[in-house]
């Protein structure tokens, strides 16, 4: 973050709030995940938040791409990384990224780096496509695991 010149003071202040909001949101996600009891069946933990059961799973008998993510995240929040990985591999990855996002966002806020600089940075699309591919591979894994 060295060598990054902050934008105008108003822009830098706004970007700081964005980064601080991201750090707060990631922290809240970890706290909520720790408070949830992972569902024994590997899906359904999100229902503790008042959300309905997975309609895709109920209608098709197949897990949706997000089935097991909250359960995996809740396992990881309890440092049970093996169960998190087996439940839904992308959930463990999402947990790790969320954990890393907190100090990263705080550092970017301190350095006054505009959030748009990272979003539109060269290579950002490769990161997004890689995460999407891993998400879809994890969905295929979840389908196989539930069959």
For each residue, the residues with C-beta under 8 A, 3 or more apart:
1: 4 107 108 111 113
2:
3:
4: 1 111 112 113 117
5:
6: 9 11 12 112 113 114
7: 11 12 15 112 114
8: 11 12
9: 6 12 13
10: 13 14
11: 6 7 8 14 15 114
12: 6 7 8 9 15 16 112 114
13: 9 10 16 17
14: 10 11 17 18
15: 7 11 12 18 19 109 112 113 114 115
16: 12 13 19 20 109 112
17: 13 14 20 21
18: 14 15 21 22 115
19: 15 16 22 23 105 106 108 109 113 115
20: 16 17 23 24 105 106 109
21: 17 18 24 25
22: 18 19 25 26 101 105 115
23: 19 20 26 27 101 102 105 106 109
24: 20 21 27 28
25: 21 22 28 29
26: 22 23 29 30 98 99 101 102 105
27: 23 24 30 31 102
28: 24 25 31 32
29: 25 26 32 33 73 98
30: 26 27 33 34 77 95 98 99
31: 27 28 34 35
32: 28 29 35 36 49
33: 29 30 36 70 73 74 76 77 95
34: 30 31 74 77 78
35: 31 32
36: 32 33 45 48 49 70 74 77
37: 45 48 74
38: 45 71 74 75 78 80 83 87
39: 42 43 44 45 47 71
40:
41: 44
42: 39 67 68 71 87 88 145 146
43: 39 54 57 63 67 68 71 146
44: 39 41 47 53 54 71
45: 36 37 38 39 48 70 71 74
46: 49 51 70
47: 39 44 50 51 52 53
48: 36 37 45
49: 32 36 46 70
50: 47
51: 46 47
52: 47 55
53: 44 47 57 58
54: 43 44 57 58 63 64 66 67
55: 52 58 59
56: 59 60 62 63 64 67
57: 43 53 54 60 61 62 63 64 67
58: 53 54 55
59: 55 56
60: 56 57
61: 57
62: 56 57 143 146
63: 43 54 56 57 67 68 139 142 143 146
64: 54 56 57 67 139
65: 135 136 139
66: 54 69
67: 42 43 54 56 57 63 64 88 142 146
68: 42 43 63 71 72 87 88 91 142
69: 66 72 73 88 90 91 94
70: 33 36 45 46 49 73 74 91
71: 38 39 42 43 44 45 68 74 75 87 88 91
72: 68 69 75 76 83 84 85 87 88 89 90 91 92 94 95
73: 29 33 69 70 76 77 84 91 94 95 98
74: 33 34 36 37 38 45 70 71 77 78
75: 38 71 72 78 80 81 83 84 87 91
76: 33 72 73 79 80 81 84 91 92 95 96
77: 30 33 34 36 73 74 95
78: 34 38 74 75
79: 76
80: 38 75 76 83 84
81: 75 76 84 85 92
82: 85 86
83: 38 72 75 80 86 87
84: 72 73 75 76 80 81 87 88 91 92 95
85: 72 81 82 89 92
86: 82 83 145
87: 38 42 68 71 72 75 83 84 91
88: 42 67 68 69 71 72 84 91 92 138 141 142
89: 72 85 92 93 134 137 138 141
90: 69 72 93 94 134 135 138 139
91: 68 69 70 71 72 73 75 76 84 87 88 94 95 138
92: 72 76 81 84 85 88 89 95 96
93: 89 90 96 97 131 134 138
94: 69 72 73 90 91 97 98
95: 30 33 72 73 76 77 84 91 92 98 99
96: 76 92 93 99 100
97: 93 94 100 101
98: 26 29 30 73 94 95 101 102
99: 26 30 95 96 102
100: 96 97 103 104
101: 22 23 26 97 98 104 105
102: 23 26 27 98 99 105 106
103: 100 106 107
104: 100 101 107 108
105: 19 20 22 23 26 101 102 108 109
106: 19 20 23 102 103 109 110
107: 1 103 104 110 111
108: 1 19 104 105 111 113 115 118
109: 15 16 19 20 23 105 106 112
110: 106 107
111: 1 4 107 108
112: 4 6 7 12 15 16 109
113: 1 4 6 15 19 108 117 118
114: 6 7 11 12 15 117
115: 15 18 19 22 108 118 119
116: 119 120
117: 4 113 114 120 121
118: 108 113 115 121 124
119: 115 116 124
120: 116 117 124
121: 117 118 124
122:
123: 126 127
124: 118 119 120 121 127 128
125: 128 129
126: 123 129 130
127: 123 124 130 131
128: 124 125 131 132
129: 125 126 132 133
130: 126 127 133 134
131: 93 127 128 134 135
132: 128 129 135 136
133: 129 130 136 137
134: 89 90 93 130 131 137 138
135: 65 90 131 132 138 139
136: 65 132 133 139 140
137: 89 133 134 140 141
138: 88 89 90 91 93 134 135 141 142
139: 63 64 65 90 135 136 142 143
140: 136 137 143 144
141: 88 89 137 138 144 145
142: 63 67 68 88 138 139 145 146
143: 62 63 139 140 146 147
144: 140 141 147
145: 42 86 141 142
146: 42 43 62 63 67 142 143
147: 143 144
